[in-house]
């Protein structure tokens, strides 16, 4: 029974994470996005706050086409957090600085 509840909670969390990412990609305001999807702004902001406070940082490897891959290598890399926020890391970043940033994200 506990597994079913945990699975539903994880499914709901993943659903909201996808919504946040979708809203970010859409370039719509939160109000417009919520109206189009039939969800309340209150729910949107409450879930966003809840997931930001959760504090977990997960990374995903995204493969790109060859042309974009070369351009990305020249400019560094970009991490897209589960909250939809983006962290751009320049090609010449100091390793110690990067570790400090990643530790701060995990805290």
Jmol script that loads the backbone (N, CA, C; Angstrom):
load data "model"
ATOM      1  N   UNK A   1       0.821  -1.188   0.000  1.00  0.00           N
ATOM      2  CA  UNK A   1       0.000   0.000   0.000  1.00  0.00           C
ATOM      3  C   UNK A   1       0.868   1.257   0.000  1.00  0.00           C
ATOM      4  N   UNK A   2       1.924   1.242   0.825  1.00  0.00           N
ATOM      5  CA  UNK A   2       2.830   2.384   0.905  1.00  0.00           C
ATOM      6  C   UNK A   2       3.501   2.631  -0.438  1.00  0.00           C
ATOM      7  N   UNK A   3       3.855   1.554  -1.133  1.00  0.00           N
ATOM      8  CA  UNK A   3       4.495   1.680  -2.442  1.00  0.00           C
ATOM      9  C   UNK A   3       3.577   2.387  -3.440  1.00  0.00           C
ATOM     10  N   UNK A   4       2.294   2.088  -3.402  1.00  0.00           N
ATOM     11  CA  UNK A   4       1.325   2.713  -4.305  1.00  0.00           C
ATOM     12  C   UNK A   4       1.234   4.202  -4.018  1.00  0.00           C
ATOM     13  N   UNK A   5       1.196   4.576  -2.752  1.00  0.00           N
ATOM     14  CA  UNK A   5       1.130   5.992  -2.372  1.00  0.00           C
ATOM     15  C   UNK A   5       2.406   6.704  -2.807  1.00  0.00           C
ATOM     16  N   UNK A   6       3.567   6.095  -2.556  1.00  0.00           N
ATOM     17  CA  UNK A   6       4.829   6.705  -2.950  1.00  0.00           C
ATOM     18  C   UNK A   6       4.915   6.839  -4.465  1.00  0.00           C
ATOM     19  N   UNK A   7       4.428   5.835  -5.187  1.00  0.00           N
ATOM     20  CA  UNK A   7       4.452   5.874  -6.651  1.00  0.00           C
ATOM     21  C   UNK A   7       3.564   7.001  -7.172  1.00  0.00           C
ATOM     22  N   UNK A   8       2.393   7.185  -6.575  1.00  0.00           N
ATOM     23  CA  UNK A   8       1.495   8.266  -6.973  1.00  0.00           C
ATOM     24  C   UNK A   8       2.121   9.621  -6.688  1.00  0.00           C
ATOM     25  N   UNK A   9       2.775   9.754  -5.532  1.00  0.00           N
ATOM     26  CA  UNK A   9       3.424  11.014  -5.170  1.00  0.00           C
ATOM     27  C   UNK A   9       4.551  11.323  -6.141  1.00  0.00           C
ATOM     28  N   UNK A  10       5.349  10.324  -6.473  1.00  0.00           N
ATOM     29  CA  UNK A  10       6.441  10.508  -7.426  1.00  0.00           C
ATOM     30  C   UNK A  10       5.892  10.876  -8.789  1.00  0.00           C
ATOM     31  N   UNK A  11       4.807  10.242  -9.194  1.00  0.00           N
ATOM     32  CA  UNK A  11       4.188  10.542 -10.474  1.00  0.00           C
ATOM     33  C   UNK A  11       3.701  11.988 -10.511  1.00  0.00           C
ATOM     34  N   UNK A  12       3.093  12.450  -9.425  1.00  0.00           N
ATOM     35  CA  UNK A  12       2.587  13.818  -9.337  1.00  0.00           C
ATOM     36  C   UNK A  12       3.750  14.818  -9.378  1.00  0.00           C
ATOM     37  N   UNK A  13       4.817  14.515  -8.675  1.00  0.00           N
ATOM     38  CA  UNK A  13       5.999  15.381  -8.669  1.00  0.00           C
ATOM     39  C   UNK A  13       6.575  15.471 -10.064  1.00  0.00           C
ATOM     40  N   UNK A  14       6.722  14.336 -10.746  1.00  0.00           N
ATOM     41  CA  UNK A  14       7.250  14.329 -12.110  1.00  0.00           C
ATOM     42  C   UNK A  14       6.344  15.107 -13.059  1.00  0.00           C
ATOM     43  N   UNK A  15       5.028  14.972 -12.857  1.00  0.00           N
ATOM     44  CA  UNK A  15       4.058  15.690 -13.684  1.00  0.00           C
ATOM     45  C   UNK A  15       4.242  17.209 -13.528  1.00  0.00           C
ATOM     46  N   UNK A  16       4.400  17.662 -12.288  1.00  0.00           N
ATOM     47  CA  UNK A  16       4.573  19.098 -12.060  1.00  0.00           C
ATOM     48  C   UNK A  16       5.935  19.579 -12.554  1.00  0.00           C
ATOM     49  N   UNK A  17       6.955  18.784 -12.403  1.00  0.00           N
ATOM     50  CA  UNK A  17       8.275  19.176 -12.931  1.00  0.00           C
ATOM     51  C   UNK A  17       8.199  19.365 -14.446  1.00  0.00           C
ATOM     52  N   UNK A  18       7.499  18.468 -15.103  1.00  0.00           N
ATOM     53  CA  UNK A  18       7.340  18.581 -16.555  1.00  0.00           C
ATOM     54  C   UNK A  18       6.542  19.834 -16.900  1.00  0.00           C
ATOM     55  N   UNK A  19       5.526  20.136 -16.120  1.00  0.00           N
ATOM     56  CA  UNK A  19       4.749  21.363 -16.359  1.00  0.00           C
ATOM     57  C   UNK A  19       5.633  22.604 -16.246  1.00  0.00           C
ATOM     58  N   UNK A  20       6.480  22.640 -15.232  1.00  0.00           N
ATOM     59  CA  UNK A  20       7.359  23.802 -15.061  1.00  0.00           C
ATOM     60  C   UNK A  20       8.318  23.939 -16.241  1.00  0.00           C
ATOM     61  N   UNK A  21       8.868  22.823 -16.663  1.00  0.00           N
ATOM     62  CA  UNK A  21       9.773  22.851 -17.816  1.00  0.00           C
ATOM     63  C   UNK A  21       9.020  23.281 -19.077  1.00  0.00           C
ATOM     64  N   UNK A  22       7.803  22.785 -19.240  1.00  0.00           N
ATOM     65  CA  UNK A  22       6.980  23.134 -20.401  1.00  0.00           C
ATOM     66  C   UNK A  22       6.656  24.629 -20.405  1.00  0.00           C
ATOM     67  N   UNK A  23       6.328  25.161 -19.232  1.00  0.00           N
ATOM     68  CA  UNK A  23       6.022  26.592 -19.143  1.00  0.00           C
ATOM     69  C   UNK A  23       7.258  27.417 -19.501  1.00  0.00           C
ATOM     70  N   UNK A  24       8.399  26.991 -19.027  1.00  0.00           N
ATOM     71  CA  UNK A  24       9.659  27.685 -19.333  1.00  0.00           C
ATOM     72  C   UNK A  24       9.917  27.692 -20.837  1.00  0.00           C
ATOM     73  N   UNK A  25       9.718  26.551 -21.482  1.00  0.00           N
ATOM     74  CA  UNK A  25       9.957  26.446 -22.930  1.00  0.00           C
ATOM     75  C   UNK A  25       8.930  27.232 -23.738  1.00  0.00           C
ATOM     76  N   UNK A  26       7.731  27.383 -23.194  1.00  0.00           N
ATOM     77  CA  UNK A  26       6.639  27.986 -23.952  1.00  0.00           C
ATOM     78  C   UNK A  26       6.759  29.494 -24.109  1.00  0.00           C
ATOM     79  N   UNK A  27       7.479  30.151 -23.246  1.00  0.00           N
ATOM     80  CA  UNK A  27       7.601  31.612 -23.232  1.00  0.00           C
ATOM     81  C   UNK A  27       6.271  32.290 -22.888  1.00  0.00           C
ATOM     82  N   UNK A  28       5.298  31.531 -22.391  1.00  0.00           N
ATOM     83  CA  UNK A  28       4.042  32.103 -21.929  1.00  0.00           C
ATOM     84  C   UNK A  28       4.224  32.575 -20.491  1.00  0.00           C
ATOM     85  N   UNK A  29       3.431  33.561 -20.090  1.00  0.00           N
ATOM     86  CA  UNK A  29       3.426  33.938 -18.683  1.00  0.00           C
ATOM     87  C   UNK A  29       2.789  32.793 -17.902  1.00  0.00           C
ATOM     88  N   UNK A  30       3.023  32.783 -16.609  1.00  0.00           N
ATOM     89  CA  UNK A  30       2.422  31.747 -15.769  1.00  0.00           C
ATOM     90  C   UNK A  30       0.903  31.814 -15.885  1.00  0.00           C
ATOM     91  N   UNK A  31       0.363  33.034 -15.879  1.00  0.00           N
ATOM     92  CA  UNK A  31      -1.083  33.205 -15.978  1.00  0.00           C
ATOM     93  C   UNK A  31      -1.623  32.601 -17.274  1.00  0.00           C
ATOM     94  N   UNK A  32      -0.986  32.905 -18.404  1.00  0.00           N
ATOM     95  CA  UNK A  32      -1.422  32.369 -19.695  1.00  0.00           C
ATOM     96  C   UNK A  32      -1.297  30.849 -19.723  1.00  0.00           C
ATOM     97  N   UNK A  33      -0.170  30.350 -19.251  1.00  0.00           N
ATOM     98  CA  UNK A  33       0.080  28.912 -19.243  1.00  0.00           C
ATOM     99  C   UNK A  33      -0.987  28.187 -18.431  1.00  0.00           C
ATOM    100  N   UNK A  34      -1.270  28.704 -17.241  1.00  0.00           N
ATOM    101  CA  UNK A  34      -2.263  28.067 -16.373  1.00  0.00           C
ATOM    102  C   UNK A  34      -3.658  28.110 -16.993  1.00  0.00           C
ATOM    103  N   UNK A  35      -4.003  29.226 -17.602  1.00  0.00           N
ATOM    104  CA  UNK A  35      -5.313  29.327 -18.242  1.00  0.00           C
ATOM    105  C   UNK A  35      -5.448  28.306 -19.362  1.00  0.00           C
ATOM    106  N   UNK A  36      -4.416  28.167 -20.184  1.00  0.00           N
ATOM    107  CA  UNK A  36      -4.457  27.212 -21.300  1.00  0.00           C
ATOM    108  C   UNK A  36      -4.546  25.768 -20.818  1.00  0.00           C
ATOM    109  N   UNK A  37      -3.944  25.472 -19.666  1.00  0.00           N
ATOM    110  CA  UNK A  37      -3.911  24.096 -19.159  1.00  0.00           C
ATOM    111  C   UNK A  37      -5.044  23.795 -18.185  1.00  0.00           C
ATOM    112  N   UNK A  38      -5.807  24.818 -17.811  1.00  0.00           N
ATOM    113  CA  UNK A  38      -6.908  24.605 -16.876  1.00  0.00           C
ATOM    114  C   UNK A  38      -6.457  24.327 -15.458  1.00  0.00           C
ATOM    115  N   UNK A  39      -5.333  24.917 -15.059  1.00  0.00           N
ATOM    116  CA  UNK A  39      -4.858  24.770 -13.681  1.00  0.00           C
ATOM    117  C   UNK A  39      -4.823  26.154 -13.035  1.00  0.00           C
ATOM    118  N   UNK A  40      -4.892  26.178 -11.729  1.00  0.00           N
ATOM    119  CA  UNK A  40      -4.898  27.467 -11.045  1.00  0.00           C
ATOM    120  C   UNK A  40      -3.465  27.959 -10.856  1.00  0.00           C
ATOM    121  N   UNK A  41      -3.322  29.277 -10.850  1.00  0.00           N
ATOM    122  CA  UNK A  41      -2.001  29.852 -10.582  1.00  0.00           C
ATOM    123  C   UNK A  41      -1.555  29.486  -9.172  1.00  0.00           C
ATOM    124  N   UNK A  42      -2.507  29.422  -8.259  1.00  0.00           N
ATOM    125  CA  UNK A  42      -2.175  29.062  -6.887  1.00  0.00           C
ATOM    126  C   UNK A  42      -1.499  27.697  -6.845  1.00  0.00           C
ATOM    127  N   UNK A  43      -2.065  26.714  -7.574  1.00  0.00           N
ATOM    128  CA  UNK A  43      -1.467  25.378  -7.614  1.00  0.00           C
ATOM    129  C   UNK A  43      -0.073  25.419  -8.224  1.00  0.00           C
ATOM    130  N   UNK A  44       0.055  26.172  -9.305  1.00  0.00           N
ATOM    131  CA  UNK A  44       1.345  26.278  -9.987  1.00  0.00           C
ATOM    132  C   UNK A  44       2.412  26.781  -9.018  1.00  0.00           C
ATOM    133  N   UNK A  45       2.139  27.902  -8.357  1.00  0.00           N
ATOM    134  CA  UNK A  45       3.128  28.491  -7.455  1.00  0.00           C
ATOM    135  C   UNK A  45       3.349  27.642  -6.204  1.00  0.00           C
ATOM    136  N   UNK A  46       2.294  27.015  -5.683  1.00  0.00           N
ATOM    137  CA  UNK A  46       2.442  26.164  -4.504  1.00  0.00           C
ATOM    138  C   UNK A  46       3.331  24.960  -4.808  1.00  0.00           C
ATOM    139  N   UNK A  47       3.109  24.312  -5.953  1.00  0.00           N
ATOM    140  CA  UNK A  47       3.940  23.173  -6.337  1.00  0.00           C
ATOM    141  C   UNK A  47       5.373  23.606  -6.622  1.00  0.00           C
ATOM    142  N   UNK A  48       5.532  24.755  -7.264  1.00  0.00           N
ATOM    143  CA  UNK A  48       6.892  25.229  -7.561  1.00  0.00           C
ATOM    144  C   UNK A  48       7.651  25.465  -6.257  1.00  0.00           C
ATOM    145  N   UNK A  49       6.996  26.105  -5.304  1.00  0.00           N
ATOM    146  CA  UNK A  49       7.641  26.346  -4.001  1.00  0.00           C
ATOM    147  C   UNK A  49       7.976  25.023  -3.317  1.00  0.00           C
ATOM    148  N   UNK A  50       7.038  24.107  -3.338  1.00  0.00           N
ATOM    149  CA  UNK A  50       7.248  22.805  -2.696  1.00  0.00           C
ATOM    150  C   UNK A  50       8.460  22.084  -3.290  1.00  0.00           C
ATOM    151  N   UNK A  51       8.551  22.092  -4.610  1.00  0.00           N
ATOM    152  CA  UNK A  51       9.648  21.370  -5.251  1.00  0.00           C
ATOM    153  C   UNK A  51      10.981  22.093  -5.088  1.00  0.00           C
ATOM    154  N   UNK A  52      10.954  23.403  -5.034  1.00  0.00           N
ATOM    155  CA  UNK A  52      12.196  24.148  -4.790  1.00  0.00           C
ATOM    156  C   UNK A  52      12.721  23.865  -3.385  1.00  0.00           C
ATOM    157  N   UNK A  53      11.824  23.759  -2.437  1.00  0.00           N
ATOM    158  CA  UNK A  53      12.215  23.482  -1.059  1.00  0.00           C
ATOM    159  C   UNK A  53      12.683  22.048  -0.875  1.00  0.00           C
ATOM    160  N   UNK A  54      12.283  21.180  -1.791  1.00  0.00           N
ATOM    161  CA  UNK A  54      12.670  19.775  -1.717  1.00  0.00           C
ATOM    162  C   UNK A  54      14.190  19.630  -1.745  1.00  0.00           C
ATOM    163  N   UNK A  55      14.842  20.474  -2.546  1.00  0.00           N
ATOM    164  CA  UNK A  55      16.290  20.545  -2.525  1.00  0.00           C
ATOM    165  C   UNK A  55      17.034  19.499  -3.330  1.00  0.00           C
ATOM    166  N   UNK A  56      16.363  18.561  -3.928  1.00  0.00           N
ATOM    167  CA  UNK A  56      17.090  17.568  -4.707  1.00  0.00           C
ATOM    168  C   UNK A  56      17.450  18.148  -6.066  1.00  0.00           C
ATOM    169  N   UNK A  57      18.633  17.817  -6.502  1.00  0.00           N
ATOM    170  CA  UNK A  57      19.098  18.256  -7.808  1.00  0.00           C
ATOM    171  C   UNK A  57      19.387  17.004  -8.619  1.00  0.00           C
ATOM    172  N   UNK A  58      18.688  16.876  -9.737  1.00  0.00           N
ATOM    173  CA  UNK A  58      18.923  15.733 -10.611  1.00  0.00           C
ATOM    174  C   UNK A  58      19.400  16.252 -11.954  1.00  0.00           C
ATOM    175  N   UNK A  59      20.304  15.532 -12.546  1.00  0.00           N
ATOM    176  CA  UNK A  59      20.847  15.924 -13.824  1.00  0.00           C
ATOM    177  C   UNK A  59      20.495  14.879 -14.868  1.00  0.00           C
ATOM    178  N   UNK A  60      20.356  15.323 -16.085  1.00  0.00           N
ATOM    179  CA  UNK A  60      20.080  14.407 -17.182  1.00  0.00           C
ATOM    180  C   UNK A  60      21.033  14.712 -18.322  1.00  0.00           C
ATOM    181  N   UNK A  61      21.567  13.686 -18.919  1.00  0.00           N
ATOM    182  CA  UNK A  61      22.432  13.850 -20.075  1.00  0.00           C
ATOM    183  C   UNK A  61      21.552  14.002 -21.310  1.00  0.00           C
ATOM    184  N   UNK A  62      21.784  15.054 -22.047  1.00  0.00           N
ATOM    185  CA  UNK A  62      21.009  15.315 -23.251  1.00  0.00           C
ATOM    186  C   UNK A  62      21.968  15.278 -24.427  1.00  0.00           C
ATOM    187  N   UNK A  63      21.690  14.403 -25.369  1.00  0.00           N
ATOM    188  CA  UNK A  63      22.532  14.323 -26.544  1.00  0.00           C
ATOM    189  C   UNK A  63      21.994  15.255 -27.619  1.00  0.00           C
ATOM    190  N   UNK A  64      22.905  15.880 -28.345  1.00  0.00           N
ATOM    191  CA  UNK A  64      22.517  16.811 -29.400  1.00  0.00           C
ATOM    192  C   UNK A  64      23.127  16.365 -30.719  1.00  0.00           C
ATOM    193  N   UNK A  65      22.608  16.972 -31.777  1.00  0.00           N
ATOM    194  CA  UNK A  65      23.183  16.716 -33.093  1.00  0.00           C
ATOM    195  C   UNK A  65      24.617  17.218 -33.147  1.00  0.00           C
ATOM    196  N   UNK A  66      25.392  16.754 -34.100  1.00  0.00           N
ATOM    197  CA  UNK A  66      26.807  17.063 -34.176  1.00  0.00           C
ATOM    198  C   UNK A  66      27.100  18.570 -34.236  1.00  0.00           C
ATOM    199  N   UNK A  67      26.398  19.327 -35.061  1.00  0.00           N
ATOM    200  CA  UNK A  67      26.646  20.765 -35.194  1.00  0.00           C
ATOM    201  C   UNK A  67      26.410  21.501 -33.887  1.00  0.00           C
ATOM    202  N   UNK A  68      25.338  21.184 -33.206  1.00  0.00           N
ATOM    203  CA  UNK A  68      25.022  21.832 -31.934  1.00  0.00           C
ATOM    204  C   UNK A  68      25.975  21.374 -30.851  1.00  0.00           C
ATOM    205  N   UNK A  69      26.440  20.130 -30.955  1.00  0.00           N
ATOM    206  CA  UNK A  69      27.349  19.597 -29.962  1.00  0.00           C
ATOM    207  C   UNK A  69      28.671  20.363 -29.991  1.00  0.00           C
ATOM    208  N   UNK A  70      29.173  20.639 -31.189  1.00  0.00           N
ATOM    209  CA  UNK A  70      30.426  21.373 -31.324  1.00  0.00           C
ATOM    210  C   UNK A  70      30.277  22.792 -30.788  1.00  0.00           C
ATOM    211  N   UNK A  71      29.151  23.434 -31.080  1.00  0.00           N
ATOM    212  CA  UNK A  71      28.917  24.782 -30.583  1.00  0.00           C
ATOM    213  C   UNK A  71      28.823  24.781 -29.063  1.00  0.00           C
ATOM    214  N   UNK A  72      28.164  23.768 -28.506  1.00  0.00           N
ATOM    215  CA  UNK A  72      28.021  23.679 -27.054  1.00  0.00           C
ATOM    216  C   UNK A  72      29.377  23.471 -26.391  1.00  0.00           C
ATOM    217  N   UNK A  73      30.223  22.650 -26.992  1.00  0.00           N
ATOM    218  CA  UNK A  73      31.539  22.399 -26.428  1.00  0.00           C
ATOM    219  C   UNK A  73      32.362  23.680 -26.383  1.00  0.00           C
ATOM    220  N   UNK A  74      32.233  24.513 -27.391  1.00  0.00           N
ATOM    221  CA  UNK A  74      32.982  25.756 -27.446  1.00  0.00           C
ATOM    222  C   UNK A  74      32.493  26.746 -26.387  1.00  0.00           C
ATOM    223  N   UNK A  75      31.215  26.722 -26.093  1.00  0.00           N
ATOM    224  CA  UNK A  75      30.659  27.703 -25.163  1.00  0.00           C
ATOM    225  C   UNK A  75      30.526  27.170 -23.738  1.00  0.00           C
ATOM    226  N   UNK A  76      30.822  25.925 -23.489  1.00  0.00           N
ATOM    227  CA  UNK A  76      30.678  25.343 -22.167  1.00  0.00           C
ATOM    228  C   UNK A  76      29.489  24.413 -22.134  1.00  0.00           C
ATOM    229  N   UNK A  77      28.753  24.420 -21.028  1.00  0.00           N
ATOM    230  CA  UNK A  77      27.574  23.564 -20.936  1.00  0.00           C
ATOM    231  C   UNK A  77      26.480  24.271 -20.153  1.00  0.00           C
ATOM    232  N   UNK A  78      25.314  23.714 -20.254  1.00  0.00           N
ATOM    233  CA  UNK A  78      24.151  24.273 -19.571  1.00  0.00           C
ATOM    234  C   UNK A  78      23.451  23.161 -18.823  1.00  0.00           C
ATOM    235  N   UNK A  79      23.208  23.367 -17.534  1.00  0.00           N
ATOM    236  CA  UNK A  79      22.456  22.418 -16.730  1.00  0.00           C
ATOM    237  C   UNK A  79      21.044  22.959 -16.584  1.00  0.00           C
ATOM    238  N   UNK A  80      20.068  22.107 -16.830  1.00  0.00           N
ATOM    239  CA  UNK A  80      18.672  22.489 -16.621  1.00  0.00           C
ATOM    240  C   UNK A  80      18.204  21.745 -15.385  1.00  0.00           C
ATOM    241  N   UNK A  81      17.886  22.500 -14.339  1.00  0.00           N
ATOM    242  CA  UNK A  81      17.473  21.912 -13.076  1.00  0.00           C
ATOM    243  C   UNK A  81      16.021  21.468 -13.160  1.00  0.00           C
ATOM    244  N   UNK A  82      15.625  20.597 -12.269  1.00  0.00           N
ATOM    245  CA  UNK A  82      14.253  20.094 -12.282  1.00  0.00           C
ATOM    246  C   UNK A  82      13.236  21.198 -12.049  1.00  0.00           C
ATOM    247  N   UNK A  83      13.674  22.308 -11.489  1.00  0.00           N
ATOM    248  CA  UNK A  83      12.784  23.452 -11.271  1.00  0.00           C
ATOM    249  C   UNK A  83      12.592  24.255 -12.547  1.00  0.00           C
ATOM    250  N   UNK A  84      13.355  23.897 -13.597  1.00  0.00           N
ATOM    251  CA  UNK A  84      13.272  24.632 -14.847  1.00  0.00           C
ATOM    252  C   UNK A  84      14.331  25.709 -14.957  1.00  0.00           C
ATOM    253  N   UNK A  85      15.026  25.986 -13.882  1.00  0.00           N
ATOM    254  CA  UNK A  85      16.084  26.991 -13.916  1.00  0.00           C
ATOM    255  C   UNK A  85      17.284  26.441 -14.675  1.00  0.00           C
ATOM    256  N   UNK A  86      18.016  27.344 -15.307  1.00  0.00           N
ATOM    257  CA  UNK A  86      19.172  26.943 -16.108  1.00  0.00           C
ATOM    258  C   UNK A  86      20.449  27.511 -15.516  1.00  0.00           C
ATOM    259  N   UNK A  87      21.492  26.705 -15.532  1.00  0.00           N
ATOM    260  CA  UNK A  87      22.795  27.111 -15.039  1.00  0.00           C
ATOM    261  C   UNK A  87      23.776  26.960 -16.199  1.00  0.00           C
ATOM    262  N   UNK A  88      24.278  28.083 -16.695  1.00  0.00           N
ATOM    263  CA  UNK A  88      25.239  28.053 -17.808  1.00  0.00           C
ATOM    264  C   UNK A  88      26.652  28.111 -17.240  1.00  0.00           C
ATOM    265  N   UNK A  89      27.473  27.184 -17.693  1.00  0.00           N
ATOM    266  CA  UNK A  89      28.845  27.072 -17.198  1.00  0.00           C
ATOM    267  C   UNK A  89      29.780  27.290 -18.382  1.00  0.00           C
ATOM    268  N   UNK A  90      30.584  28.320 -18.287  1.00  0.00           N
ATOM    269  CA  UNK A  90      31.511  28.668 -19.361  1.00  0.00           C
ATOM    270  C   UNK A  90      32.585  27.615 -19.547  1.00  0.00           C
ATOM    271  N   UNK A  91      33.156  27.578 -20.743  1.00  0.00           N
ATOM    272  CA  UNK A  91      34.156  26.566 -21.090  1.00  0.00           C
ATOM    273  C   UNK A  91      35.395  26.650 -20.205  1.00  0.00           C
ATOM    274  N   UNK A  92      35.757  27.830 -19.737  1.00  0.00           N
ATOM    275  CA  UNK A  92      36.979  27.979 -18.960  1.00  0.00           C
ATOM    276  C   UNK A  92      36.777  28.024 -17.468  1.00  0.00           C
ATOM    277  N   UNK A  93      35.663  27.506 -16.962  1.00  0.00           N
ATOM    278  CA  UNK A  93      35.378  27.607 -15.529  1.00  0.00           C
ATOM    279  C   UNK A  93      36.393  26.803 -14.721  1.00  0.00           C
ATOM    280  N   UNK A  94      36.763  27.350 -13.583  1.00  0.00           N
ATOM    281  CA  UNK A  94      37.685  26.706 -12.661  1.00  0.00           C
ATOM    282  C   UNK A  94      36.976  25.531 -11.980  1.00  0.00           C
ATOM    283  N   UNK A  95      37.643  24.396 -11.885  1.00  0.00           N
ATOM    284  CA  UNK A  95      37.054  23.191 -11.304  1.00  0.00           C
ATOM    285  C   UNK A  95      36.594  23.393  -9.871  1.00  0.00           C
ATOM    286  N   UNK A  96      37.383  24.116  -9.073  1.00  0.00           N
ATOM    287  CA  UNK A  96      37.019  24.355  -7.675  1.00  0.00           C
ATOM    288  C   UNK A  96      35.742  25.200  -7.591  1.00  0.00           C
ATOM    289  N   UNK A  97      35.624  26.171  -8.467  1.00  0.00           N
ATOM    290  CA  UNK A  97      34.426  27.013  -8.488  1.00  0.00           C
ATOM    291  C   UNK A  97      33.204  26.186  -8.855  1.00  0.00           C
ATOM    292  N   UNK A  98      33.347  25.329  -9.845  1.00  0.00           N
ATOM    293  CA  UNK A  98      32.237  24.476 -10.260  1.00  0.00           C
ATOM    294  C   UNK A  98      31.812  23.549  -9.127  1.00  0.00           C
ATOM    295  N   UNK A  99      32.768  22.963  -8.424  1.00  0.00           N
ATOM    296  CA  UNK A  99      32.432  22.093  -7.287  1.00  0.00           C
ATOM    297  C   UNK A  99      31.682  22.868  -6.208  1.00  0.00           C
ATOM    298  N   UNK A 100      32.106  24.094  -5.940  1.00  0.00           N
ATOM    299  CA  UNK A 100      31.439  24.932  -4.940  1.00  0.00           C
ATOM    300  C   UNK A 100      29.992  25.194  -5.331  1.00  0.00           C
ATOM    301  N   UNK A 101      29.761  25.510  -6.605  1.00  0.00           N
ATOM    302  CA  UNK A 101      28.414  25.761  -7.083  1.00  0.00           C
ATOM    303  C   UNK A 101      27.560  24.506  -6.961  1.00  0.00           C
ATOM    304  N   UNK A 102      28.079  23.372  -7.386  1.00  0.00           N
ATOM    305  CA  UNK A 102      27.320  22.124  -7.309  1.00  0.00           C
ATOM    306  C   UNK A 102      27.012  21.736  -5.859  1.00  0.00           C
ATOM    307  N   UNK A 103      27.944  21.968  -4.954  1.00  0.00           N
ATOM    308  CA  UNK A 103      27.683  21.680  -3.545  1.00  0.00           C
ATOM    309  C   UNK A 103      26.583  22.590  -3.005  1.00  0.00           C
ATOM    310  N   UNK A 104      26.581  23.845  -3.419  1.00  0.00           N
ATOM    311  CA  UNK A 104      25.542  24.784  -2.988  1.00  0.00           C
ATOM    312  C   UNK A 104      24.170  24.344  -3.508  1.00  0.00           C
ATOM    313  N   UNK A 105      24.117  23.818  -4.719  1.00  0.00           N
ATOM    314  CA  UNK A 105      22.853  23.353  -5.273  1.00  0.00           C
ATOM    315  C   UNK A 105      22.328  22.140  -4.531  1.00  0.00           C
ATOM    316  N   UNK A 106      23.214  21.314  -4.049  1.00  0.00           N
ATOM    317  CA  UNK A 106      22.813  20.107  -3.334  1.00  0.00           C
ATOM    318  C   UNK A 106      22.372  20.397  -1.913  1.00  0.00           C
ATOM    319  N   UNK A 107      22.765  21.533  -1.372  1.00  0.00           N
ATOM    320  CA  UNK A 107      22.453  21.875   0.044  1.00  0.00           C
ATOM    321  C   UNK A 107      20.995  22.194   0.233  1.00  0.00           C
TER     322      UNK A 107
END
end "model"
wireframe off; spacefill off
backbone 0.3
color backbone group
